[in-house]
Amino acid sequence: MEKIKCVHCGESDYVKKGFRKTENRGRIQKFKCNSCKKYFTNDDGFYRMRNNEKKITSAIDLYFSNLSSRKVRNHFRRHWEHNASHVSVLDWCRKYVLKVQKYVDTMPLNLSGKVYADETEIPRGCNTKRKGGDKFWCSVDWDTRYINATLYSPNPQNTQDAIEFLRKTRKHGLPMYIQTDAAQFYPKAMKKVFASVRCKGKRNISGSKRLLVEHRINNVQKTGKHNVRIETVFMKIKDRVDDFRGLKALWSAPILMAGIILQHNFIEAHTTTGVVPCELAGLKLETGVNRWLGLIRLATN
Protein backbone atom coordinates (compact mmCIF):
# COMPACT_ATOMS: atom_id res chain seq x y z
CA MET A 1 0.00 0.00 0.00
CA GLU A 2 1.31 3.44 -0.95
CA LYS A 3 2.29 5.59 2.03
CA ILE A 4 1.33 9.24 1.89
CA LYS A 5 3.51 11.68 3.83
CA CYS A 6 3.64 15.45 3.96
CA VAL A 7 6.48 16.65 1.75
CA HIS A 8 7.09 19.55 4.17
CA CYS A 9 7.32 17.86 7.57
CA GLY A 10 7.19 14.12 6.79
CA GLU A 11 4.12 13.40 8.93
CA SER A 12 1.27 11.13 7.80
CA ASP A 13 -1.57 13.01 9.54
CA TYR A 14 -3.55 14.60 6.71
CA VAL A 15 -6.95 15.17 5.13
CA LYS A 16 -7.92 15.31 1.45
CA LYS A 17 -8.49 18.83 0.10
CA GLY A 18 -9.66 18.76 -3.50
CA PHE A 19 -7.56 18.41 -6.61
CA ARG A 20 -4.80 20.23 -8.43
CA LYS A 21 -5.35 20.60 -12.18
CA THR A 22 -2.32 20.02 -14.42
CA GLU A 23 -1.85 20.40 -18.17
CA ASN A 24 -0.38 16.97 -18.90
CA ARG A 25 -1.04 14.83 -15.82
CA GLY A 26 -4.75 15.39 -15.27
CA ARG A 27 -6.13 16.02 -11.77
CA ILE A 28 -3.83 15.29 -8.83
CA GLN A 29 -5.20 14.79 -5.31
CA LYS A 30 -4.32 17.56 -2.84
CA PHE A 31 -3.89 17.07 0.90
CA LYS A 32 -3.67 19.29 3.95
CA CYS A 33 -1.25 18.29 6.70
CA ASN A 34 -2.76 18.46 10.18
CA SER A 35 0.70 18.84 11.72
CA CYS A 36 2.23 21.75 9.80
CA LYS A 37 -1.07 23.02 8.28
CA LYS A 38 0.44 23.16 4.79
CA TYR A 39 -1.04 21.86 1.55
CA PHE A 40 0.81 19.24 -0.49
CA THR A 41 0.48 16.62 -3.19
CA ASN A 42 1.83 13.12 -2.63
CA ASP A 43 5.35 12.27 -3.80
CA ASP A 44 4.69 9.11 -5.82
CA GLY A 45 8.09 9.24 -7.51
CA PHE A 46 7.02 11.90 -10.01
CA TYR A 47 6.57 14.85 -7.66
CA ARG A 48 6.42 18.16 -9.57
CA MET A 49 7.13 16.45 -12.90
CA ARG A 50 5.33 18.11 -15.80
CA ASN A 51 4.90 14.96 -17.89
CA ASN A 52 2.75 11.91 -17.30
CA GLU A 53 4.51 9.08 -15.44
CA LYS A 54 3.61 6.59 -18.18
CA LYS A 55 5.25 8.81 -20.79
CA ILE A 56 8.37 9.21 -18.64
CA THR A 57 8.75 5.49 -17.97
CA SER A 58 8.06 4.71 -21.63
CA ALA A 59 10.93 7.03 -22.55
CA ILE A 60 13.28 5.33 -20.09
CA ASP A 61 12.33 1.87 -21.32
CA LEU A 62 12.67 2.83 -24.99
CA TYR A 63 16.03 4.49 -24.41
CA PHE A 64 17.56 1.53 -22.60
CA SER A 65 15.97 -0.84 -25.13
CA ASN A 66 18.15 0.54 -27.95
CA LEU A 67 16.53 3.77 -29.13
CA SER A 68 18.61 6.95 -29.02
CA SER A 69 17.18 9.94 -27.15
CA ARG A 70 16.35 11.63 -30.46
CA LYS A 71 14.51 8.54 -31.74
CA VAL A 72 12.50 8.47 -28.51
CA ARG A 73 11.67 12.15 -29.05
CA ASN A 74 10.55 11.41 -32.62
CA HIS A 75 8.39 8.54 -31.37
CA PHE A 76 6.65 10.91 -28.95
CA ARG A 77 6.04 13.41 -31.74
CA ARG A 78 4.15 10.72 -33.65
CA HIS A 79 2.15 9.27 -30.76
CA TRP A 80 1.75 11.90 -27.99
CA GLU A 81 -0.01 15.22 -28.04
CA HIS A 82 2.58 16.95 -25.83
CA ASN A 83 6.18 16.46 -26.90
CA ALA A 84 9.44 16.22 -24.98
CA SER A 85 12.93 17.10 -26.16
CA HIS A 86 15.77 14.58 -26.38
CA VAL A 87 17.43 16.46 -23.50
CA SER A 88 14.39 15.81 -21.31
CA VAL A 89 14.57 12.10 -22.18
CA LEU A 90 18.19 11.93 -21.00
CA ASP A 91 17.36 13.91 -17.85
CA TRP A 92 14.56 11.45 -17.00
CA CYS A 93 16.86 8.48 -17.56
CA ARG A 94 19.62 9.82 -15.33
CA LYS A 95 17.23 11.00 -12.61
CA TYR A 96 15.41 7.70 -12.23
CA VAL A 97 18.40 5.42 -12.76
CA LEU A 98 20.05 7.03 -9.74
CA LYS A 99 16.85 6.71 -7.73
CA VAL A 100 16.22 3.04 -8.60
CA GLN A 101 19.90 2.06 -8.29
CA LYS A 102 20.04 3.38 -4.74
CA TYR A 103 16.98 1.25 -3.91
CA VAL A 104 18.07 -2.03 -5.50
CA ASP A 105 21.55 -1.79 -3.96
CA THR A 106 19.97 -2.55 -0.59
CA MET A 107 18.27 -5.77 -1.73
CA PRO A 108 19.58 -9.20 -0.66
CA LEU A 109 20.23 -11.62 -3.53
CA ASN A 110 20.38 -15.39 -3.80
CA LEU A 111 23.08 -15.95 -6.42
CA SER A 112 24.64 -19.19 -7.65
CA GLY A 113 28.21 -17.97 -7.12
CA LYS A 114 29.36 -19.02 -10.63
CA VAL A 115 30.79 -15.70 -11.73
CA TYR A 116 32.24 -14.79 -15.13
CA ALA A 117 34.14 -11.49 -15.25
CA ASP A 118 35.85 -9.41 -17.90
CA GLU A 119 36.44 -5.85 -19.05
CA THR A 120 35.71 -4.17 -22.37
CA GLU A 121 36.17 -0.83 -24.11
CA ILE A 122 33.28 1.64 -24.21
CA PRO A 123 33.79 4.54 -26.65
CA ARG A 124 32.84 7.98 -25.43
CA GLY A 125 32.06 10.54 -28.14
CA CYS A 126 30.23 10.62 -31.46
CA ASN A 127 32.56 8.17 -33.24
CA THR A 128 31.65 4.77 -31.80
CA LYS A 129 34.08 2.96 -34.11
CA ARG A 130 37.25 4.62 -32.83
CA LYS A 131 39.90 2.59 -31.06
CA GLY A 132 40.37 2.87 -27.35
CA GLY A 133 37.85 4.29 -24.93
CA ASP A 134 36.83 3.99 -21.32
CA LYS A 135 36.92 0.61 -19.60
CA PHE A 136 33.79 -1.13 -18.37
CA TRP A 137 34.35 -3.99 -15.93
CA CYS A 138 31.46 -6.41 -15.53
CA SER A 139 30.68 -9.76 -13.92
CA VAL A 140 27.62 -11.97 -14.39
CA ASP A 141 26.30 -14.73 -12.13
CA TRP A 142 25.73 -17.42 -14.71
CA ASP A 143 22.85 -19.50 -13.32
CA THR A 144 20.71 -16.40 -12.74
CA ARG A 145 22.22 -14.20 -15.52
CA TYR A 146 22.24 -11.41 -12.92
CA ILE A 147 24.98 -8.80 -13.42
CA ASN A 148 26.28 -8.56 -9.87
CA ALA A 149 29.19 -6.11 -10.19
CA THR A 150 30.32 -3.35 -12.55
CA LEU A 151 32.97 -0.63 -12.64
CA TYR A 152 33.24 2.23 -15.14
CA SER A 153 36.72 3.71 -15.46
CA PRO A 154 38.37 6.21 -17.85
CA ASN A 155 41.75 4.54 -17.17
CA PRO A 156 43.47 1.72 -19.10
CA GLN A 157 43.24 -1.73 -17.52
CA ASN A 158 45.24 -1.77 -14.31
CA THR A 159 45.55 -3.76 -11.10
CA GLN A 160 43.98 -1.09 -8.87
CA ASP A 161 40.77 -0.96 -10.92
CA ALA A 162 40.72 -4.78 -10.99
CA ILE A 163 40.92 -4.82 -7.18
CA GLU A 164 38.09 -2.29 -6.84
CA PHE A 165 35.99 -4.27 -9.30
CA LEU A 166 36.55 -7.66 -7.63
CA ARG A 167 35.66 -6.21 -4.24
CA LYS A 168 32.23 -5.41 -5.65
CA THR A 169 31.70 -9.06 -6.62
CA ARG A 170 31.63 -10.05 -2.94
CA LYS A 171 28.91 -7.57 -1.97
CA HIS A 172 26.25 -10.32 -1.95
CA GLY A 173 28.50 -13.00 -0.47
CA LEU A 174 31.60 -14.85 -1.63
CA PRO A 175 31.28 -16.47 -5.09
CA MET A 176 32.12 -20.15 -5.60
CA TYR A 177 34.50 -19.22 -8.39
CA ILE A 178 35.36 -16.32 -10.69
CA GLN A 179 36.42 -17.01 -14.26
CA THR A 180 38.47 -14.38 -16.08
CA ASP A 181 40.78 -14.20 -19.07
CA ALA A 182 44.56 -14.46 -18.74
CA ALA A 183 45.23 -10.74 -18.17
CA GLN A 184 48.15 -10.38 -15.75
CA PHE A 185 46.36 -8.05 -13.34
CA TYR A 186 43.62 -10.55 -12.40
CA PRO A 187 45.80 -12.97 -10.34
CA LYS A 188 47.28 -10.01 -8.44
CA ALA A 189 43.84 -8.57 -7.77
CA MET A 190 42.43 -11.96 -6.70
CA LYS A 191 45.22 -12.36 -4.14
CA LYS A 192 44.59 -8.87 -2.79
CA VAL A 193 40.81 -9.33 -2.47
CA PHE A 194 40.36 -13.03 -1.69
CA ALA A 195 43.66 -14.41 -0.32
CA SER A 196 43.64 -15.89 3.19
CA VAL A 197 46.28 -17.89 5.04
CA ARG A 198 43.50 -19.69 6.91
CA CYS A 199 41.70 -20.87 3.80
CA LYS A 200 41.76 -24.67 3.48
CA GLY A 201 41.54 -26.60 0.24
CA LYS A 202 43.40 -27.20 -2.98
CA ARG A 203 46.02 -24.84 -4.26
CA ASN A 204 44.57 -22.37 -6.75
CA ILE A 205 46.09 -21.48 -10.09
CA SER A 206 46.33 -17.80 -9.16
CA GLY A 207 49.44 -18.38 -7.05
CA SER A 208 50.82 -19.99 -3.96
CA LYS A 209 48.46 -18.31 -1.51
CA ARG A 210 45.18 -19.98 -0.63
CA LEU A 211 42.13 -18.18 -1.93
CA LEU A 212 38.69 -17.90 -0.42
CA VAL A 213 37.32 -18.00 -3.97
CA GLU A 214 38.53 -20.26 -6.78
CA HIS A 215 40.06 -18.35 -9.67
CA ARG A 216 39.55 -19.97 -13.07
CA ILE A 217 41.63 -18.56 -15.89
CA ASN A 218 40.60 -19.04 -19.50
CA ASN A 219 43.64 -18.40 -21.71
CA VAL A 220 42.15 -18.16 -25.18
CA GLN A 221 45.57 -18.60 -26.82
CA LYS A 222 45.87 -22.02 -25.19
CA THR A 223 42.27 -23.20 -25.10
CA GLY A 224 41.05 -21.58 -28.32
CA LYS A 225 37.80 -20.75 -26.50
CA HIS A 226 36.64 -17.29 -25.56
CA ASN A 227 35.00 -16.42 -22.23
CA VAL A 228 31.69 -16.52 -24.11
CA ARG A 229 29.39 -16.33 -21.10
CA ILE A 230 30.48 -12.79 -20.32
CA GLU A 231 31.12 -11.87 -23.96
CA THR A 232 27.42 -12.37 -24.76
CA VAL A 233 26.59 -9.79 -22.10
CA PHE A 234 29.15 -7.37 -23.54
CA MET A 235 27.71 -7.78 -27.04
CA LYS A 236 24.30 -6.75 -25.73
CA ILE A 237 25.72 -3.77 -23.81
CA LYS A 238 27.90 -2.51 -26.65
CA ASP A 239 25.02 -2.79 -29.15
CA ARG A 240 23.10 -0.36 -26.98
CA VAL A 241 26.01 2.05 -26.66
CA ASP A 242 26.38 2.03 -30.46
CA ASP A 243 22.71 2.92 -30.80
CA PHE A 244 23.29 5.85 -28.43
CA ARG A 245 26.02 6.95 -30.91
CA GLY A 246 28.51 6.74 -28.09
CA LEU A 247 28.39 8.11 -24.58
CA LYS A 248 29.36 11.74 -24.06
CA ALA A 249 30.27 13.33 -20.71
CA LEU A 250 32.32 11.34 -18.22
CA TRP A 251 29.97 12.25 -15.35
CA SER A 252 26.96 10.98 -17.33
CA ALA A 253 28.42 7.81 -18.86
CA PRO A 254 28.50 5.67 -15.64
CA ILE A 255 24.86 6.60 -14.90
CA LEU A 256 23.65 5.55 -18.35
CA MET A 257 25.68 2.33 -18.15
CA ALA A 258 24.00 1.64 -14.79
CA GLY A 259 20.66 2.10 -16.56
CA ILE A 260 21.59 -0.55 -19.13
CA ILE A 261 22.41 -2.93 -16.26
CA LEU A 262 19.10 -2.17 -14.53
CA GLN A 263 17.29 -2.89 -17.79
CA HIS A 264 19.09 -6.25 -17.99
CA ASN A 265 18.62 -7.24 -14.33
CA PHE A 266 15.11 -5.96 -13.56
CA ILE A 267 13.18 -5.15 -16.74
CA GLU A 268 13.76 -7.58 -19.60
CA ALA A 269 13.30 -11.34 -19.51
CA HIS A 270 16.48 -13.15 -20.55
CA THR A 271 16.19 -14.80 -23.97
CA THR A 272 17.57 -18.15 -22.71
CA THR A 273 15.82 -18.50 -19.35
CA GLY A 274 12.65 -16.60 -20.27
CA VAL A 275 12.74 -14.98 -16.83
CA VAL A 276 13.92 -11.59 -15.60
CA PRO A 277 17.33 -12.19 -13.90
CA CYS A 278 16.29 -10.55 -10.63
CA GLU A 279 13.53 -13.16 -10.21
CA LEU A 280 16.02 -16.01 -10.62
CA ALA A 281 18.12 -14.22 -7.99
CA GLY A 282 15.23 -14.43 -5.52
CA LEU A 283 13.72 -10.95 -5.90
CA LYS A 284 9.96 -11.19 -6.41
CA LEU A 285 9.07 -7.52 -6.84
CA GLU A 286 5.49 -6.31 -7.21
CA THR A 287 6.14 -4.00 -10.15
CA GLY A 288 3.18 -4.74 -12.41
CA VAL A 289 3.37 -4.72 -16.20
CA ASN A 290 5.23 -1.40 -16.38
CA ARG A 291 8.32 -2.54 -14.50
CA TRP A 292 10.11 0.83 -14.59
CA LEU A 293 7.05 2.52 -13.10
CA GLY A 294 6.80 -0.17 -10.43
CA LEU A 295 10.49 0.11 -9.52
CA ILE A 296 10.27 3.90 -9.23
CA ARG A 297 7.22 3.63 -6.97
CA LEU A 298 8.98 1.04 -4.79
CA ALA A 299 12.09 3.21 -4.61
CA THR A 300 9.96 6.17 -3.53
CA ASN A 301 8.09 4.37 -0.75
C-alpha positions as CSV (number, residue, x, y, z in Angstrom):
1,M,0.0,0.0,0.0
2,E,1.3,3.4,-1.0
3,K,2.3,5.6,2.0
4,I,1.3,9.2,1.9
5,K,3.5,11.7,3.8
6,C,3.6,15.4,4.0
7,V,6.5,16.7,1.8
8,H,7.1,19.6,4.2
9,C,7.3,17.9,7.6
10,G,7.2,14.1,6.8
11,E,4.1,13.4,8.9
12,S,1.3,11.1,7.8
13,D,-1.6,13.0,9.5
14,Y,-3.5,14.6,6.7
15,V,-6.9,15.2,5.1
16,K,-7.9,15.3,1.5
17,K,-8.5,18.8,0.1
18,G,-9.7,18.8,-3.5
19,F,-7.6,18.4,-6.6
20,R,-4.8,20.2,-8.4
21,K,-5.3,20.6,-12.2
22,T,-2.3,20.0,-14.4
23,E,-1.8,20.4,-18.2
24,N,-0.4,17.0,-18.9
25,R,-1.0,14.8,-15.8
26,G,-4.8,15.4,-15.3
27,R,-6.1,16.0,-11.8
28,I,-3.8,15.3,-8.8
29,Q,-5.2,14.8,-5.3
30,K,-4.3,17.6,-2.8
31,F,-3.9,17.1,0.9
32,K,-3.7,19.3,4.0
33,C,-1.2,18.3,6.7
34,N,-2.8,18.5,10.2
35,S,0.7,18.8,11.7
36,C,2.2,21.8,9.8
37,K,-1.1,23.0,8.3
38,K,0.4,23.2,4.8
39,Y,-1.0,21.9,1.5
40,F,0.8,19.2,-0.5
41,T,0.5,16.6,-3.2
42,N,1.8,13.1,-2.6
43,D,5.3,12.3,-3.8
44,D,4.7,9.1,-5.8
45,G,8.1,9.2,-7.5
46,F,7.0,11.9,-10.0
47,Y,6.6,14.9,-7.7
48,R,6.4,18.2,-9.6
49,M,7.1,16.4,-12.9
50,R,5.3,18.1,-15.8
51,N,4.9,15.0,-17.9
52,N,2.8,11.9,-17.3
53,E,4.5,9.1,-15.4
54,K,3.6,6.6,-18.2
55,K,5.3,8.8,-20.8
56,I,8.4,9.2,-18.6
57,T,8.8,5.5,-18.0
58,S,8.1,4.7,-21.6
59,A,10.9,7.0,-22.5
60,I,13.3,5.3,-20.1
61,D,12.3,1.9,-21.3
62,L,12.7,2.8,-25.0
63,Y,16.0,4.5,-24.4
64,F,17.6,1.5,-22.6
65,S,16.0,-0.8,-25.1
66,N,18.2,0.5,-28.0
67,L,16.5,3.8,-29.1
68,S,18.6,7.0,-29.0
69,S,17.2,9.9,-27.2
70,R,16.3,11.6,-30.5
71,K,14.5,8.5,-31.7
72,V,12.5,8.5,-28.5
73,R,11.7,12.1,-29.0
74,N,10.5,11.4,-32.6
75,H,8.4,8.5,-31.4
76,F,6.7,10.9,-28.9
77,R,6.0,13.4,-31.7
78,R,4.2,10.7,-33.6
79,H,2.2,9.3,-30.8
80,W,1.8,11.9,-28.0
81,E,0.0,15.2,-28.0
82,H,2.6,16.9,-25.8
83,N,6.2,16.5,-26.9
84,A,9.4,16.2,-25.0
85,S,12.9,17.1,-26.2
86,H,15.8,14.6,-26.4
87,V,17.4,16.5,-23.5
88,S,14.4,15.8,-21.3
89,V,14.6,12.1,-22.2
90,L,18.2,11.9,-21.0
91,D,17.4,13.9,-17.9
92,W,14.6,11.4,-17.0
93,C,16.9,8.5,-17.6
94,R,19.6,9.8,-15.3
95,K,17.2,11.0,-12.6
96,Y,15.4,7.7,-12.2
97,V,18.4,5.4,-12.8
98,L,20.1,7.0,-9.7
99,K,16.8,6.7,-7.7
100,V,16.2,3.0,-8.6
101,Q,19.9,2.1,-8.3
102,K,20.0,3.4,-4.7
103,Y,17.0,1.3,-3.9
104,V,18.1,-2.0,-5.5
105,D,21.6,-1.8,-4.0
106,T,20.0,-2.5,-0.6
107,M,18.3,-5.8,-1.7
108,P,19.6,-9.2,-0.7
109,L,20.2,-11.6,-3.5
110,N,20.4,-15.4,-3.8
111,L,23.1,-16.0,-6.4
112,S,24.6,-19.2,-7.6
113,G,28.2,-18.0,-7.1
114,K,29.4,-19.0,-10.6
115,V,30.8,-15.7,-11.7
116,Y,32.2,-14.8,-15.1
117,A,34.1,-11.5,-15.2
118,D,35.9,-9.4,-17.9
119,E,36.4,-5.8,-19.0
120,T,35.7,-4.2,-22.4
121,E,36.2,-0.8,-24.1
122,I,33.3,1.6,-24.2
123,P,33.8,4.5,-26.6
124,R,32.8,8.0,-25.4
125,G,32.1,10.5,-28.1
126,C,30.2,10.6,-31.5
127,N,32.6,8.2,-33.2
128,T,31.7,4.8,-31.8
129,K,34.1,3.0,-34.1
130,R,37.2,4.6,-32.8
131,K,39.9,2.6,-31.1
132,G,40.4,2.9,-27.4
133,G,37.8,4.3,-24.9
134,D,36.8,4.0,-21.3
135,K,36.9,0.6,-19.6
136,F,33.8,-1.1,-18.4
137,W,34.3,-4.0,-15.9
138,C,31.5,-6.4,-15.5
139,S,30.7,-9.8,-13.9
140,V,27.6,-12.0,-14.4
141,D,26.3,-14.7,-12.1
142,W,25.7,-17.4,-14.7
143,D,22.9,-19.5,-13.3
144,T,20.7,-16.4,-12.7
145,R,22.2,-14.2,-15.5
146,Y,22.2,-11.4,-12.9
147,I,25.0,-8.8,-13.4
148,N,26.3,-8.6,-9.9
149,A,29.2,-6.1,-10.2
150,T,30.3,-3.4,-12.5
151,L,33.0,-0.6,-12.6
152,Y,33.2,2.2,-15.1
153,S,36.7,3.7,-15.5
154,P,38.4,6.2,-17.8
155,N,41.7,4.5,-17.2
156,P,43.5,1.7,-19.1
157,Q,43.2,-1.7,-17.5
158,N,45.2,-1.8,-14.3
159,T,45.5,-3.8,-11.1
160,Q,44.0,-1.1,-8.9
161,D,40.8,-1.0,-10.9
162,A,40.7,-4.8,-11.0
163,I,40.9,-4.8,-7.2
164,E,38.1,-2.3,-6.8
165,F,36.0,-4.3,-9.3
166,L,36.5,-7.7,-7.6
167,R,35.7,-6.2,-4.2
168,K,32.2,-5.4,-5.7
169,T,31.7,-9.1,-6.6
170,R,31.6,-10.0,-2.9
171,K,28.9,-7.6,-2.0
172,H,26.3,-10.3,-2.0
173,G,28.5,-13.0,-0.5
174,L,31.6,-14.9,-1.6
175,P,31.3,-16.5,-5.1
176,M,32.1,-20.2,-5.6
177,Y,34.5,-19.2,-8.4
178,I,35.4,-16.3,-10.7
179,Q,36.4,-17.0,-14.3
180,T,38.5,-14.4,-16.1
181,D,40.8,-14.2,-19.1
182,A,44.6,-14.5,-18.7
183,A,45.2,-10.7,-18.2
184,Q,48.1,-10.4,-15.7
185,F,46.4,-8.0,-13.3
186,Y,43.6,-10.6,-12.4
187,P,45.8,-13.0,-10.3
188,K,47.3,-10.0,-8.4
189,A,43.8,-8.6,-7.8
190,M,42.4,-12.0,-6.7
191,K,45.2,-12.4,-4.1
192,K,44.6,-8.9,-2.8
193,V,40.8,-9.3,-2.5
194,F,40.4,-13.0,-1.7
195,A,43.7,-14.4,-0.3
196,S,43.6,-15.9,3.2
197,V,46.3,-17.9,5.0
198,R,43.5,-19.7,6.9
199,C,41.7,-20.9,3.8
200,K,41.8,-24.7,3.5
201,G,41.5,-26.6,0.2
202,K,43.4,-27.2,-3.0
203,R,46.0,-24.8,-4.3
204,N,44.6,-22.4,-6.7
205,I,46.1,-21.5,-10.1
206,S,46.3,-17.8,-9.2
207,G,49.4,-18.4,-7.0
208,S,50.8,-20.0,-4.0
209,K,48.5,-18.3,-1.5
210,R,45.2,-20.0,-0.6
211,L,42.1,-18.2,-1.9
212,L,38.7,-17.9,-0.4
213,V,37.3,-18.0,-4.0
214,E,38.5,-20.3,-6.8
215,H,40.1,-18.3,-9.7
216,R,39.5,-20.0,-13.1
217,I,41.6,-18.6,-15.9
218,N,40.6,-19.0,-19.5
219,N,43.6,-18.4,-21.7
220,V,42.2,-18.2,-25.2
221,Q,45.6,-18.6,-26.8
222,K,45.9,-22.0,-25.2
223,T,42.3,-23.2,-25.1
224,G,41.0,-21.6,-28.3
225,K,37.8,-20.7,-26.5
226,H,36.6,-17.3,-25.6
227,N,35.0,-16.4,-22.2
228,V,31.7,-16.5,-24.1
229,R,29.4,-16.3,-21.1
230,I,30.5,-12.8,-20.3
231,E,31.1,-11.9,-24.0
232,T,27.4,-12.4,-24.8
233,V,26.6,-9.8,-22.1
234,F,29.2,-7.4,-23.5
235,M,27.7,-7.8,-27.0
236,K,24.3,-6.7,-25.7
237,I,25.7,-3.8,-23.8
238,K,27.9,-2.5,-26.7
239,D,25.0,-2.8,-29.1
240,R,23.1,-0.4,-27.0
241,V,26.0,2.1,-26.7
242,D,26.4,2.0,-30.5
243,D,22.7,2.9,-30.8
244,F,23.3,5.8,-28.4
245,R,26.0,6.9,-30.9
246,G,28.5,6.7,-28.1
247,L,28.4,8.1,-24.6
248,K,29.4,11.7,-24.1
249,A,30.3,13.3,-20.7
250,L,32.3,11.3,-18.2
251,W,30.0,12.2,-15.3
252,S,27.0,11.0,-17.3
253,A,28.4,7.8,-18.9
254,P,28.5,5.7,-15.6
255,I,24.9,6.6,-14.9
256,L,23.7,5.6,-18.3
257,M,25.7,2.3,-18.1
258,A,24.0,1.6,-14.8
259,G,20.7,2.1,-16.6
260,I,21.6,-0.6,-19.1
261,I,22.4,-2.9,-16.3
262,L,19.1,-2.2,-14.5
263,Q,17.3,-2.9,-17.8
264,H,19.1,-6.2,-18.0
265,N,18.6,-7.2,-14.3
266,F,15.1,-6.0,-13.6
267,I,13.2,-5.1,-16.7
268,E,13.8,-7.6,-19.6
269,A,13.3,-11.3,-19.5
270,H,16.5,-13.1,-20.5
271,T,16.2,-14.8,-24.0
272,T,17.6,-18.1,-22.7
273,T,15.8,-18.5,-19.4
274,G,12.6,-16.6,-20.3
275,V,12.7,-15.0,-16.8
276,V,13.9,-11.6,-15.6
277,P,17.3,-12.2,-13.9
278,C,16.3,-10.6,-10.6
279,E,13.5,-13.2,-10.2
280,L,16.0,-16.0,-10.6
281,A,18.1,-14.2,-8.0
282,G,15.2,-14.4,-5.5
283,L,13.7,-10.9,-5.9
284,K,10.0,-11.2,-6.4
285,L,9.1,-7.5,-6.8
286,E,5.5,-6.3,-7.2
287,T,6.1,-4.0,-10.2
288,G,3.2,-4.7,-12.4
289,V,3.4,-4.7,-16.2
290,N,5.2,-1.4,-16.4
291,R,8.3,-2.5,-14.5
292,W,10.1,0.8,-14.6
293,L,7.1,2.5,-13.1
294,G,6.8,-0.2,-10.4
295,L,10.5,0.1,-9.5
296,I,10.3,3.9,-9.2
297,R,7.2,3.6,-7.0
298,L,9.0,1.0,-4.8
299,A,12.1,3.2,-4.6
300,T,10.0,6.2,-3.5
301,N,8.1,4.4,-0.8
